[in-house]
Amino acid sequence: MTTTGEERERGFDHSEVEPRWQAAWDDADVFRIDDDAEDPEYVLAMFPYTSGSLHMGHVRNYTITDAFARFERMRGESVLHPMGWDSFGLPAENAAEERDTNPRDWTMQCIDSMKAQLTEMGFGYDWEREITTCDPDYYRWNQWLFKRFREEGLVERQAAELNWCPSCETVLADEQVEGEGDEELCWRCDTPIEHREMDQWFFTITDYADELLAELDELDGWPNNVREMQRNWIGKQEGASVAFEIPGYGEVDIFTTRLDTIYGATYFSLAPGHPVAQEIAEENEEVAEYIEMAEAADEDDLDVTSGVFTGEYAENPATGEKIPVYVADYVLTDVGTGALYAVPAHDDRDHEFAEAHGVPIKQVIEPGPEAEVDADEIDVQKEAYTEDGVLDLSAVEGSSRAERSDGVLADSGEFDGLHSEEARDAFVEEFDGENRTEYNLRDWGISRQRYWGTPIPMIRCEDCGHVPVPDEDLPVELPEFVHTTGNPLDAAEEWKHVDCPDCGGDAVRETDTMDTFVDSSWYFLRYTSPDLEDAPFDSERASDWMPVDQYVGGIEHAVMHLLYARFFTKVVNDLDMLEGVREPFTNLTNQGMVLGEDGHKMSKSRGNGVSPQRIIEEYGADTARLFIMEAAQPEKELAWSAEEVQSAHSFLQNVYTLAEEFAAGEIETGDAGTDIADYVAREIDATAARATEEYEQFRFNHALQALRELVSLLRRYQDATTPDADVLERGIIAAAKLLAPVAPHVGEEMWERLGHDGLLAEAGWPSAEAPENYDIERRLVENTREDVRDIVDTVGIEDPTTITLAVAPEWKHRVVDIARDADNVVPAVMQNEDLQRYGEAAADFAKDLAGRAQYDETLSPEGELAALERAAWLIEREFDADVVVRSAEAADDSLAKKAEPGRPAIDIEA
């Protein structure tokens, strides 16, 4: 029985269906996980900042983890899938100022709104594990961990030149500065940053630099680009330090990765903050003015050529030559030693500086034999040659080691011709240097001059210095919000004045709060025991449940959050709070951006944003979820498309209506045993297997494509014949289950309409075993259908009546088997006694095979015959013709002799 289009459009009402199933899941505690669960599948999305409303990026992120969590739960896994709120930070403070309220009230309103939106999307979280970072029950443990880190020597207070955002009025970590050089901007407000020297609290993350770098190689489940970004940020450099003498100021150590170029040094540079530069400035007014200007200036006011000659000279230990000493802003105090020798011939930055200041450029490295460029093509006066090569010291003047002859090094042969790598090793000993390792990574400055954050649990006493707040006095809670510029806590007079815990004298609280990245550096551990009152997390449970198996979030957190989370995990492991876990996230997915229909990032200014709320109201959450998961793989960008949203909605209505029609008895069904039923049954099994593999690999769009193909097949099955009731029902049930992770409300509605008790969310995943030889069979069927199309199109057959397919005889299969292993196909075939009786036919077939590069795996003749008989109905429906499938023995000889294994012979009658 074929249903009408009008009947198929009856469908479901999402505004009624979705809230009902959300309530049912909640009542049944579907997503709750017991504390005694053993090593559950831990699926986590980066928790949202409490902005007050979800955007499409949130919807995509949380749909990904929800779909995977539901998939794993249906497969029988215990699943930990929690949600919480990254709720401290400057935006809430600004929003409170604008609305004449306080950050806490504003934040709580935002959380209520966002939680309702997450529920409307059907996301399945264990809300009993909800955490909120601005809750004192959470941030007390930030403070507690700060103290433990300090006891381990991982906290320092030090003066440092720091990044200051004049708009946010707070310090920024290096990782929170976007751009570089002249374009360093605040990550939140895009204001050009300034540099200020301030006393700050630091976590000494550099103590873990080697391990943070080395273990990146083991994170196979992370995107390569994220690992490379972290490698570059840590920036390990193997080099050497060597001392240069500056008469009157002593020896000054430099660090370089290119000690092979030391003979080409033509000037020496000091950072403005280097002690020797400061000492020179005391006697040199021009240097003092430059240093004052450099310290006060924004980065965009300076360039690589900025510098001042000090009037001093440094002695090159390689040549004995006196080279001029400059103070230059491009040399950084906290990189290397804050001093360097400069080789304009072999460093681009040094070359640019030398040209600007008239410093000589002296080549000492030329291309080696392996180089792609000839030595005579190099002109270092025009451009630096920065590659490794071989030493050429023949033009070096002023060497105290050399016996001179006509101005050329007479004994330069000792080093001439050495490769750069060999020279670097030799020069360490030659010039009394030492091998050193330096890092770009800097310690993590966590002090922020803002209100809405975790108070740093320290008290400053004039007599005792900095004293930690006792554990029993934690948490140090925030006082009432103070509307002020600058640091609000500094204006909270009553709150900040306290007694010293050590001596009882007058003291003052630390008025800085912690960088909010501290909150997110361990929140995934708190989810394992969110109500624990005597520790930040239950060590035994966290050791069992961690690491997170699947973590999903934006690429913008590749350095900051992910690096800090890795650091915290290693430290708590070393504090014996976590056993056997030193990396927090096994698999990481960075979801791609959701673009507007114009192909640009969604933004208010462009007016191309799409409200999740509007989509839920118009089409339902399942439509939004299905569109997002079908449109692209999670890590790829996707552009919003109203047309594809409508397609997703129509598909959901179609698949639901199929289940509704079957359940209502509106589809006439018959008995089992037909070839068509066998074909459909095999496709159901194969689809379940394929979708399972795609879900496992996070290729949700491929899984959903397989589902669409299955639903299309079931509709064609229904229209082509009187379907077998058991096969059709099994197909509809499989469709409902495969759909359930992505469109769970519709899946539940189908499950109920089909008469099943309980919830689909708690039902078992469909059997995921593809039929034996399925891929070979599918290739056979698809190739055959394509060959029929080609014949019909090429010959121009307008109305085929009968299509006959003949499979290849068994002996041709034996020829192919021999050809696979033979170096010389024809002799190998003709030497086979069983095949010799086929004479010229066997020889000709062997000759055809000899020219082929590969031989696809094929079914046996009986297998091909059965596969084509099962699939014949597809060809009949496509061409409206009878299809006859013959064995080689039953077919006409003239047709059968054209057949090959995997390629049946085809005859079409018009």
LINQUI-V461810 format. One record per residue. PHI is phi in degrees with one decimal (none if undefined). PSI is psi in radians with two decimals (NA if undefined). D_FIRST is the distance of its C-alpha to the first C-alpha in whole Angstrom. Layout:
# LINQUI-V461810
phi: <PHI/PHI>
psi: <PSI/PSI>
d_first: <D_FIRST/D_FIRST>
This chain:
# LINQUI-V461810
phi: <none/-102.0/-84.8/-85.0/-61.1/-63.3/-65.1/-69.0/-90.9/-60.1/59.6/-131.3/-105.1/-62.9/-68.0/-96.4/-69.6/-66.5/-62.1/-63.9/-75.9/-62.4/-67.2/-65.0/-63.1/-65.2/-62.1/-89.4/51.4/-58.5/-100.1/-77.3/-121.2/-74.0/-64.0/-92.8/-62.1/-97.6/38.8/-69.0/-71.4/-99.0/-116.7/-143.7/-103.8/-57.0/-67.6/-83.7/-75.1/-81.8/-83.3/111.4/-150.7/-80.6/-112.5/-65.9/-62.9/-59.4/-57.6/-65.9/-56.6/-79.5/-67.6/-59.2/-70.3/-64.8/-62.4/-68.5/-63.2/-64.3/-58.7/-66.2/-64.8/-68.0/-83.3/95.1/-80.2/-74.7/-126.1/-98.4/-136.5/-98.9/-146.1/-154.4/-134.8/-84.5/-112.9/-91.8/138.7/-61.9/-56.5/-65.7/-64.0/-65.8/-63.0/-64.9/-59.7/-65.6/-103.7/54.0/-130.8/-120.1/-59.8/-64.7/-61.8/-61.8/-63.7/-64.7/-62.8/-61.7/-62.9/-58.3/-66.5/-70.0/-64.4/-63.3/-68.1/-61.5/-65.5/-62.6/-77.7/80.1/-72.2/-98.2/-113.5/-84.6/-68.6/-67.8/-102.2/-56.4/-126.1/-134.2/-68.7/-87.6/-77.8/-55.4/-67.3/-92.1/-74.8/-58.6/-80.4/-57.4/-66.2/-62.2/-66.8/-54.4/-65.4/-64.8/-61.1/-64.8/-63.0/-88.0/79.4/-103.7/-125.3/-133.4/-112.4/-150.0/-80.2/-154.0/-78.1/-121.6/-80.4/-122.8/-95.2/-68.0/-79.5/-77.8/54.6/-154.6/-77.6/-119.1/-67.4/-55.3/-68.8/-96.5/-102.6/-99.4/80.6/-154.1/61.1/-80.1/-122.8/-82.3/-126.6/-65.0/-66.5/-93.7/-118.1/64.9/-77.9/-59.1/-83.9/-114.2/-122.1/-133.1/-95.7/-145.5/-80.9/-140.6/-93.6/-127.2/-91.5/-84.5/-61.3/-63.0/-62.1/-108.7/-56.7/-60.3/-70.0/-58.2/-76.3/-63.3/-78.1/-60.3/-64.0/-93.0/-86.9/-65.1/-86.4/-102.1/-60.7/-60.9/-67.4/-68.6/-62.1/-68.1/-61.6/-70.5/-58.0/-66.3/-68.4/-65.9/58.7/-68.4/-130.0/-91.6/-154.7/-148.2/-110.9/-139.1/-96.0/-110.2/-86.9/-111.1/-50.9/92.3/-127.7/83.8/-82.3/-123.2/-77.7/-117.6/-120.3/-145.0/-95.1/-126.8/-62.7/-63.3/-96.5/-59.0/-66.8/-96.7/-66.1/-121.8/-157.2/-127.4/-127.0/-119.4/-68.7/-56.2/-89.3/-67.1/-55.2/-68.5/-62.0/-63.8/-67.9/-61.5/-62.8/-64.6/-110.9/-125.8/-63.8/-63.4/-66.0/-60.3/-64.5/-64.2/-62.0/-62.1/-64.7/-65.3/-71.2/-90.0/-76.8/-74.7/-58.9/-76.7/-90.7/-122.7/-138.9/-64.7/-89.5/-71.0/177.3/-138.5/-74.7/-87.7/86.0/-102.1/-132.1/-107.1/-96.4/-73.5/-66.0/-81.8/-114.5/76.1/-72.7/-90.1/-119.7/-66.2/-103.7/-114.5/-101.1/-134.4/-68.7/-73.4/-88.3/-99.7/-59.5/-99.3/-115.2/63.5/-107.9/79.7/-142.9/-155.5/-93.2/-113.9/-124.8/-57.1/-69.2/-133.5/-147.6/-61.5/-66.9/-61.6/-63.0/-64.6/-64.2/-61.5/-61.3/-70.7/-111.9/66.9/-87.8/-59.8/-121.9/-127.3/-82.2/-130.4/-123.5/-126.2/-57.5/-84.1/-59.8/-84.4/-69.5/-87.1/-122.8/-82.0/-60.1/-75.3/-90.5/-93.1/-131.9/-70.9/-69.4/-96.4/-156.8/-68.0/-100.2/-102.9/-81.9/-63.4/-165.7/-122.3/-73.6/-131.0/-100.9/-64.4/-98.3/-76.3/-110.8/83.0/-76.1/-76.4/-91.2/-91.4/-85.6/-91.7/-148.7/58.0/77.4/-121.5/-61.1/-76.0/-111.0/-66.4/-60.3/-58.2/-114.5/-54.1/88.6/-65.0/-74.2/-51.3/-63.7/-64.8/-65.5/-59.9/-65.9/-68.9/-74.2/-58.7/-75.0/-60.4/-113.4/54.6/-95.0/-145.8/-71.4/-141.3/-118.4/-120.1/-130.2/-74.8/-56.7/-116.0/-60.7/-88.2/-76.6/-103.9/-76.1/-131.5/-91.6/-131.3/-87.1/-86.5/-166.0/-76.4/-59.9/-75.3/-80.5/-128.7/-127.8/-102.6/-115.3/-60.3/-90.1/-99.1/81.1/-86.6/-120.8/-73.1/-68.2/-58.4/-54.4/-67.8/-97.1/-85.7/-80.8/-79.8/-84.9/-69.8/-75.9/-60.2/-62.5/-110.9/-80.1/-160.7/-88.7/71.7/-89.1/-61.2/-66.6/-68.1/-90.9/-86.2/-58.6/-64.1/-70.6/-82.8/-88.2/-140.1/-85.5/-67.9/-63.0/-88.0/-109.7/81.5/-78.7/-63.1/-150.6/-130.9/-66.3/-63.9/-100.4/-82.5/-110.1/-79.1/-50.5/-67.7/-68.5/-63.3/-56.3/-90.3/-83.6/-147.5/-59.1/-64.8/-78.2/-65.3/-58.3/-71.7/-158.7/-68.6/-102.9/-62.2/-102.9/-115.0/-163.9/-65.1/-162.6/-76.4/-63.0/-65.6/-67.8/-62.9/-64.9/-82.1/-84.8/-82.3/-78.1/-60.8/-77.1/-133.8/-120.7/-130.3/-177.4/-76.3/-65.4/-64.9/-100.6/-59.3/-98.9/-61.1/-59.8/-67.6/-68.5/-66.5/-63.8/-64.8/-60.7/-59.5/-61.5/-67.2/-67.3/-65.8/-65.0/-67.8/-84.3/61.9/-98.7/-145.2/-110.2/76.3/-126.3/-121.9/-124.7/-79.6/-131.3/-73.8/-121.4/-126.3/-124.6/-97.7/-67.9/-73.9/-75.5/-94.2/-96.8/-72.9/-64.3/-84.7/84.8/-104.7/-55.4/-63.7/-158.6/-63.7/-64.2/-83.3/68.8/-108.5/-75.7/-125.0/-83.1/-56.6/-61.2/-65.3/-65.7/-60.7/-66.8/-83.0/-118.3/101.2/-63.5/-62.5/-64.6/-61.7/-63.1/-65.2/-58.5/-61.8/-80.4/-83.2/-67.4/-168.3/-66.7/-51.5/-82.9/-95.9/-66.5/-139.5/-103.2/-61.3/-139.5/-60.2/-65.1/-74.3/-62.4/-63.5/-63.0/-63.0/-63.0/-63.7/-63.1/-62.4/-63.9/-64.9/-69.0/-65.5/-62.5/-57.9/-65.0/-65.1/-62.6/-64.5/-64.0/-83.6/74.4/-87.2/-108.5/-70.3/-122.7/-132.3/-92.9/-81.4/105.9/-84.9/-61.1/-64.3/-61.7/-63.1/-62.0/-63.6/-60.7/-66.6/-66.5/-61.5/-63.0/-65.6/-64.7/-60.4/-65.4/-64.4/-62.8/-60.1/-62.2/-69.4/-61.6/-60.4/-91.6/64.3/-101.6/-62.7/-64.4/-68.8/-62.3/-71.7/-64.9/-61.9/-64.0/-58.9/-63.9/-66.3/-63.0/-60.7/-63.2/-63.5/-64.8/-66.4/-60.1/-61.4/-81.2/-82.3/-159.3/-85.3/-71.4/-69.5/-61.5/-66.1/-65.7/-63.7/-62.8/-62.1/-66.6/-68.0/-63.5/-61.1/-61.5/-60.8/-70.6/-68.3/-78.8/-54.8/-62.8/-95.6/-122.4/-68.8/-67.3/-64.8/-58.5/-64.1/-64.5/-64.0/-58.4/-67.1/-62.3/-80.6/89.6/-87.3/-83.8/76.3/-101.1/-62.1/-59.4/-109.1/-81.2/-78.1/-69.5/-64.4/-53.6/-118.2/-111.3/-71.1/-58.7/-58.8/61.4/-61.7/-62.0/-66.2/-64.7/-63.0/-63.3/-58.2/-65.8/-66.8/-63.5/-65.8/-61.8/-65.9/-63.7/-62.9/-59.4/-61.3/-64.1/-60.0/-71.6/-67.6/-79.6/80.5/-79.5/-85.2/-140.0/-63.9/-108.3/-138.0/-118.7/-107.4/-115.1/-121.2/-85.9/-72.4/-68.9/-60.9/-65.6/-67.9/-64.2/-67.8/-62.3/-62.6/-59.5/-67.6/-62.6/-60.1/-104.3/-94.9/-76.9/-125.1/-64.4/-61.4/-58.9/-62.2/-70.6/-73.5/-83.3/-81.8/-61.5/-66.7/-88.9/-62.3/-72.7/-91.7/50.4/-61.2/-61.6/-67.2/-63.5/-63.3/-66.1/-62.8/-62.7/-61.4/-69.7/-60.0/-89.2/-94.8/-80.0/-148.2/-129.0/-65.8/-68.9/-130.0/-81.1/-70.0/-55.6/-67.1/-65.8/-64.6/-60.4/-65.1/-64.1/-70.5/-64.7/-66.0/-95.7/-57.5/-62.2/-65.9/-69.1/-59.5/-68.4/-70.0/-111.7/51.8/-137.1/-72.1/-121.2/-118.4/-112.6/-121.3/-75.1/-62.2/-72.2/-87.3/-87.0/-60.2/-58.4/-63.3/-87.2/-60.4/-68.6/-85.2/-77.6/-128.7/-56.5/84.1/-138.4/-64.2/-73.8/-129.7/-127.1/-121.4/-101.8/-97.7>
psi: <2.24/2.26/2.76/2.83/-0.64/-0.72/-0.66/-0.32/0.07/-0.91/-2.67/2.80/1.88/-0.54/-0.37/-0.71/-0.82/-0.83/-0.60/-0.76/-0.53/-0.71/-0.67/-0.74/-0.71/-0.79/-0.60/0.01/0.74/-0.66/0.08/2.44/2.34/2.63/-0.43/0.18/2.47/2.12/1.11/2.85/2.03/1.93/2.19/2.35/2.55/2.20/2.64/2.64/2.51/1.31/-0.35/-0.36/2.58/2.50/3.08/-0.47/-0.73/-0.84/-0.74/-0.83/-0.85/-0.42/-0.67/-0.91/-0.63/-0.74/-0.76/-0.69/-0.74/-0.72/-0.86/-0.62/-0.72/-0.39/0.08/0.09/2.52/2.30/2.22/1.97/1.49/3.03/2.57/-2.91/2.13/1.56/-0.01/2.82/2.83/-0.66/-0.67/-0.65/-0.77/-0.73/-0.68/-0.72/-0.78/-0.53/0.12/0.78/-2.81/2.73/-0.59/-0.88/-0.74/-0.78/-0.75/-0.64/-0.74/-0.74/-0.78/-0.75/-0.80/-0.61/-0.69/-0.68/-0.70/-0.70/-0.74/-0.49/-0.12/0.30/2.31/1.69/2.68/1.58/-0.22/-0.28/0.17/2.36/2.65/2.04/-0.35/0.02/2.28/-0.49/-0.37/-0.91/-0.21/-0.55/-0.42/-0.81/-0.74/-0.76/-0.65/-0.79/-0.73/-0.71/-0.71/-0.72/-0.48/0.07/0.37/0.14/2.29/2.62/2.15/2.65/2.40/2.66/2.07/2.83/2.20/2.20/1.98/-0.38/-0.85/-0.25/0.87/2.85/2.56/2.43/2.80/-0.66/-0.26/0.12/2.15/2.59/-3.09/2.96/-2.12/-0.04/0.72/2.07/2.68/2.35/-0.39/-0.78/0.00/0.32/2.39/2.34/2.77/3.03/2.25/2.59/2.14/2.71/2.26/2.82/2.38/2.47/2.24/1.21/-0.40/-0.37/-0.38/0.22/-0.82/-0.80/-0.71/-0.63/-0.86/-0.70/-0.12/-0.58/-0.40/-0.10/1.20/-0.40/0.13/2.61/2.47/-0.63/-0.58/-0.76/-0.69/-0.65/-0.70/-0.68/-0.79/-0.65/-0.75/-0.71/0.92/2.30/2.18/2.15/-2.65/2.68/2.45/2.56/2.35/2.35/2.21/1.83/2.29/-0.28/-0.03/-2.90/2.44/2.11/2.43/2.77/2.33/2.58/-0.06/1.02/-0.33/-0.31/0.12/-0.54/-0.32/0.14/2.23/-0.11/2.96/2.44/2.46/2.48/2.63/-0.52/0.01/2.44/-0.66/-0.66/-0.73/-0.67/-0.75/-0.66/-0.46/-0.45/-0.16/1.86/-0.67/-0.73/-0.72/-0.76/-0.69/-0.79/-0.74/-0.74/-0.76/-0.68/-0.52/-0.39/2.66/2.75/-0.61/-0.03/-0.08/2.76/3.10/-0.34/-0.03/2.24/2.92/2.39/2.33/-0.25/-0.05/2.85/2.49/2.60/2.14/2.06/-0.31/-0.69/-0.27/0.02/2.53/2.14/2.53/2.54/2.20/2.67/2.15/2.36/-0.40/-0.21/2.19/2.37/-0.69/0.29/2.19/-2.19/0.01/0.16/2.62/2.70/2.59/2.36/1.52/-0.51/-0.35/0.36/2.22/-0.77/-0.77/-0.64/-0.78/-0.73/-0.78/-0.73/-0.69/-0.49/0.14/0.57/2.44/2.68/2.10/2.04/2.30/-0.06/2.31/2.79/2.42/3.14/-0.48/-0.14/2.67/-0.06/2.52/2.67/-0.61/-0.09/-0.11/2.25/1.67/-0.22/-0.45/-0.61/2.44/2.49/1.90/-0.03/2.81/2.75/-2.48/2.61/2.36/1.72/0.22/-0.42/0.08/2.21/2.75/0.25/2.23/-0.20/-0.35/2.46/2.15/2.59/1.92/0.62/0.20/2.55/2.05/-0.59/0.45/-0.19/-0.38/-0.63/-0.40/2.37/-0.19/2.49/2.68/-0.78/-0.74/-0.68/-0.68/-0.74/-0.76/-0.62/-0.41/-0.83/-0.68/-0.63/0.46/0.71/-2.97/2.55/2.41/2.73/2.24/2.77/2.57/-0.50/2.34/2.76/2.65/1.85/2.03/-0.05/2.30/2.38/0.96/2.95/-0.85/1.36/-3.14/2.10/2.36/2.17/1.02/2.63/2.35/2.10/2.38/-0.59/-0.68/-0.18/-2.56/2.14/2.31/2.58/2.29/2.59/-0.67/-0.27/0.10/2.56/2.63/1.83/2.70/2.48/-3.11/2.53/2.34/2.11/1.87/2.87/2.95/-2.54/1.92/-0.65/-0.46/-0.36/-0.11/1.34/-0.84/-0.67/-0.69/-0.37/2.06/3.02/2.53/2.25/-0.41/-0.90/-0.18/-0.02/3.09/2.38/2.98/2.35/2.67/2.23/0.00/2.65/2.91/2.55/2.34/-0.22/-0.29/-0.72/-0.75/0.05/-0.15/0.13/-0.55/-0.41/-0.65/-0.52/-0.46/-0.36/1.21/-0.34/0.10/2.30/-0.24/0.15/2.77/-0.50/2.76/2.01/-0.74/-0.78/-0.76/-0.66/-0.53/-0.72/-0.49/2.79/2.94/2.25/-0.73/2.07/2.33/2.30/3.11/2.66/-0.34/-0.24/0.25/-0.63/-1.06/-1.30/-0.83/-0.64/-0.76/-0.69/-0.67/-0.74/-0.87/-0.74/-0.71/-0.69/-0.81/-0.49/-0.79/-0.38/0.13/0.52/-0.18/2.24/2.22/0.14/2.02/-0.13/2.33/-0.48/2.05/-0.88/2.36/2.32/2.21/1.86/2.50/2.89/2.57/2.06/2.78/3.05/-0.32/0.03/0.03/2.77/2.37/2.31/2.71/-0.68/-0.61/-0.34/0.42/0.25/2.73/2.23/2.15/-0.64/-0.72/-0.69/-0.72/-0.78/-0.68/-0.75/-0.38/2.72/-0.67/-0.63/-0.79/-0.77/-0.79/-0.77/-0.85/-0.68/-0.44/-0.52/-0.53/2.83/2.66/-0.66/-0.09/2.66/2.66/2.54/2.31/2.40/2.00/-0.63/-0.74/-0.51/-0.78/-0.64/-0.74/-0.73/-0.77/-0.68/-0.76/-0.72/-0.67/-0.86/-0.63/-0.76/-0.61/-0.82/-0.68/-0.77/-0.76/-0.79/-0.56/-0.01/0.37/-0.08/2.06/2.28/2.82/-2.67/2.87/3.08/-0.06/2.78/-0.65/-0.76/-0.70/-0.73/-0.84/-0.71/-0.73/-0.67/-0.62/-0.83/-0.76/-0.68/-0.75/-0.74/-0.78/-0.81/-0.67/-0.84/-0.70/-0.69/-0.74/-0.64/0.16/0.43/1.18/-0.62/-0.61/-0.69/-0.72/-0.53/-0.72/-0.69/-0.79/-0.72/-0.66/-0.79/-0.71/-0.72/-0.75/-0.67/-0.74/-0.67/-0.79/-0.69/-0.43/-0.47/-3.12/1.83/2.66/2.26/-0.78/-0.74/-0.80/-0.76/-0.74/-0.65/-0.72/-0.69/-0.75/-0.73/-0.76/-0.74/-0.71/-0.48/-0.52/-0.69/-0.59/-0.74/1.26/-0.54/-0.81/-0.70/-0.77/-0.69/-0.71/-0.78/-0.78/-0.76/-0.51/0.00/0.29/2.47/2.80/-3.09/2.46/-0.58/-0.39/0.09/2.89/2.62/2.56/2.67/2.36/0.76/2.01/2.58/2.66/2.37/0.43/-0.79/-0.66/-0.75/-0.74/-0.72/-0.73/-0.85/-0.80/-0.71/-0.69/-0.77/-0.70/-0.69/-0.69/-0.77/-0.76/-0.75/-0.81/-0.75/-0.76/-0.79/-0.42/0.67/1.99/-0.55/1.26/2.46/-0.66/2.32/2.07/2.28/2.26/2.23/2.79/2.60/2.84/-0.62/-0.53/-0.58/-0.65/-0.63/-0.76/-0.73/-0.74/-0.71/-0.57/-0.62/-0.06/2.46/-0.65/1.77/-0.88/-0.91/-0.69/-0.69/-0.81/-0.26/-0.13/2.08/-0.66/-0.54/-0.26/-0.48/-0.18/0.01/-2.26/-0.56/-0.77/-0.74/-0.77/-0.72/-0.69/-0.70/-0.70/-0.73/-0.54/-0.49/0.08/2.53/-0.52/2.88/1.93/2.59/2.47/2.86/2.92/2.88/-0.70/-0.67/-0.71/-0.73/-0.83/-0.72/-0.75/-0.60/-0.69/-0.59/-0.03/-0.58/-0.52/-0.73/-0.68/-0.77/-0.64/-0.67/0.01/0.84/2.72/2.49/2.23/2.26/2.19/2.58/2.94/-0.62/-0.57/-0.28/2.81/2.49/-0.67/-0.51/-0.80/-0.60/-0.27/-0.22/2.56/2.76/2.19/-0.12/1.51/2.66/2.59/2.29/2.26/2.16/2.36/NA>
d_first: <0/4/7/10/13/15/13/13/17/17/19/22/26/28/31/30/28/31/34/32/32/35/37/35/36/39/39/38/41/38/41/44/46/48/52/52/49/50/50/47/45/47/45/47/46/50/50/51/54/54/53/51/48/45/45/42/44/44/40/40/43/41/38/39/41/38/35/37/39/35/34/37/37/34/35/38/40/43/43/46/44/47/48/51/53/56/58/61/62/64/61/61/65/65/62/64/67/65/64/67/65/65/63/62/61/59/58/56/55/53/52/50/48/47/46/44/42/42/40/38/37/36/38/39/43/45/47/49/51/51/54/56/59/61/61/65/63/62/64/67/66/66/70/70/69/71/74/73/73/76/77/76/78/75/76/79/80/81/82/80/80/76/73/74/71/74/71/69/73/72/72/69/69/69/65/65/66/64/66/69/72/73/69/69/67/66/63/62/64/65/68/71/72/76/78/80/82/81/81/78/76/74/72/74/70/72/73/70/70/70/67/65/65/65/62/60/60/58/55/53/50/51/51/54/55/55/58/59/60/61/64/65/66/67/69/71/74/76/80/84/86/90/92/94/98/98/102/103/99/99/96/93/90/87/83/82/79/81/85/85/86/89/91/90/90/92/91/91/88/88/86/87/87/88/92/94/92/93/97/97/96/99/102/100/99/97/94/94/93/90/89/89/87/85/84/84/82/78/76/76/79/80/79/80/84/85/88/92/94/96/100/99/99/97/98/95/96/95/97/100/99/99/96/96/94/91/90/86/83/81/82/80/82/80/79/81/84/84/86/86/88/86/86/85/85/82/80/78/79/83/83/82/85/87/87/87/91/92/92/92/90/90/88/88/85/84/81/81/80/76/76/74/77/81/84/85/82/82/85/85/87/84/81/81/80/78/77/78/81/84/87/90/93/95/95/96/99/101/100/103/102/102/105/105/106/106/104/101/100/102/100/97/96/95/92/91/88/87/83/82/81/84/86/84/85/88/89/88/91/93/93/93/90/87/83/81/78/77/73/72/71/73/73/70/72/70/73/71/73/71/70/66/66/68/71/73/75/78/82/85/88/91/93/90/88/84/83/80/78/78/75/76/76/72/70/73/71/71/73/72/71/74/73/75/75/76/76/75/76/79/79/78/82/82/79/80/84/84/86/87/85/88/91/90/91/90/87/84/80/78/77/74/71/69/67/63/62/64/61/58/60/59/57/54/57/57/53/54/56/56/58/61/64/67/65/63/61/60/62/60/57/57/58/55/52/54/53/50/48/46/48/46/48/50/52/55/56/56/60/61/59/58/61/62/60/61/64/64/62/65/67/66/65/69/70/68/66/63/63/61/60/61/58/56/53/51/49/49/46/48/45/45/45/43/44/43/41/45/45/48/48/47/50/52/54/51/49/46/45/42/42/40/40/39/36/35/35/33/30/31/33/30/29/33/33/30/32/35/34/32/34/37/38/40/44/43/43/40/40/38/36/34/31/31/31/28/26/26/25/22/21/22/20/17/17/18/15/13/15/14/11/11/14/13/10/7/5/5/8/11/14/16/19/17/19/16/16/20/20/18/20/23/22/21/25/26/25/27/30/30/30/32/35/34/35/38/39/38/36/34/32/32/30/28/27/26/23/22/21/20/17/17/16/13/11/12/11/8/7/10/8/7/9/12/12/16/16/13/15/18/17/17/20/22/21/22/25/26/26/28/31/31/28/29/28/25/24/26/23/20/22/23/20/19/21/24/28/30/30/28/32/33/30/31/30/27/29/30/31/30/29/32/33/30/32/33/30/28/31/31/27/28/31/30/27/30/32/29/29/33/33/31/33/36/36/34/31/29/27/27/25/26/27/29/30/33/34/38/40/41/45/44/43/46/48/46/47/50/50/49/53/55/57/58/55/56/59/57/54/56/59/56/57/53/52/55/54/51/54/54/50/50/53/51/48/51/52/49/49/52/52/49/49/47/44/41/40/37/35/37/36/34/32/31/30/27/27/26/24/21/21/21/17/19/21/19/17/20/22/19/21/21/23/26/27/31/34/37/38/35/35/38/41/41/38/38/42/40/38/39/38/36/35/34/35/33/33/30/30/30>
